[in-house]
Amino acid sequence: MLYQQGDVLLKVVSGIKGKKLNHLTLAKGESTGHHHTITKGDAELYEHEGILFLKVLSDEATLTHQEHGAVVIPQGEYEVGVVKEYDHFSEEAKSVRD
């Protein structure tokens, strides 16, 4: 199961590793200052080798962003990813900028 808000993807995983972080911001915009942040519900964010993991402890949590609709995420464990776009001319994948 995947959840998406703008350029942020959440993929269901089983088991989370890493160091617990003291914030719930999954991604920040490079130029706008906008951010994808858990604003409602009980959740924890972890980082392991440059990868973020989200653990939703309550029945659900709400992911918000200034330009996108809120996304309700059910209880569970998720890997946080970024949507990639493929440039066929340069033959390389790039992160989508928000």
N, C-alpha and C positions, 0 to 999 in steps of 0.2 A: 504494500500500500504506500502510495506517495501523496504528500501534501505539498502544494506550491503556493508561494506568495511572491509575485514579481520574480526576481532572480534567485530566490531562496527555495531550495527543495528539502523536504524532510522525508527520509526513507526509514521505514520500520526496521529495527535491528533487535537482536536478542543479546543482551549483555553490553555493558558500557565500561570502558576503561578510562583512565586518565585522572587528571587533577580537577577537582571541583573549582569552578570559577565563582567569583563573588558578584556576578551580574547576570542578566538574562537577555543580553543583546546578541542576536544570532549573526547579524551583519550590519555594517554601516555603509552608507553611500559614499563614493569616492569624492564627489564634488558638492553634493547638496546638503550633507549633514543629516539626511534622513536615515532612519534605522529600522530594522526588523527586530522587534522586542516582544517578549512575553509580558503582557500587562495584567492579565487576570489568571487566577488559578495558582496552584502550588507546583513549582517546577525547579529543576536544577540543570545547570549547564556545565559540561565537562570538556576538557581539551586533552587530546592524546596525539602526539606527533603531528601537530598542525591541523588535526581534524576535530571539529566540534561535535559533541553529542548532547542531545536534550533528553531529559527524563521528566515526564509529566507525572506527578505524584497524585494530583487530584483527579476527579472524574474527567475533567477537561481543562485545557488552558487556552487562552486567546493570544494569538500572534497578531500584532498590529504594525502598521506602517503608515506614514503620512499620506502616501499617494495610492495605496491599495486597500481593498476591503479587508476587514478582519477575517482571520481564519481560525476556526475552532479546532484544536488538536486534542484527540482523545488520550486518555491515560496510556502510557507506554514509553518505549525507548526508541530514539530516533537518531540517525546520523544526519548532520546538517551539511548540505551540499549547495553548490552554486550552479545555476544553469550555464551550460557551455554552448557556444555557437561555433560552427565550423566554417572557416573561410576557405572556400574551394580554390580560390586563386592563389593564396599563399600556402595552402595545404596545411593549415594548423588550426587547432582549437583554441578559442579564447573565452575567458569568463565574460558573461554578459554584465555590462555596467549598469548600475541602478542610479 
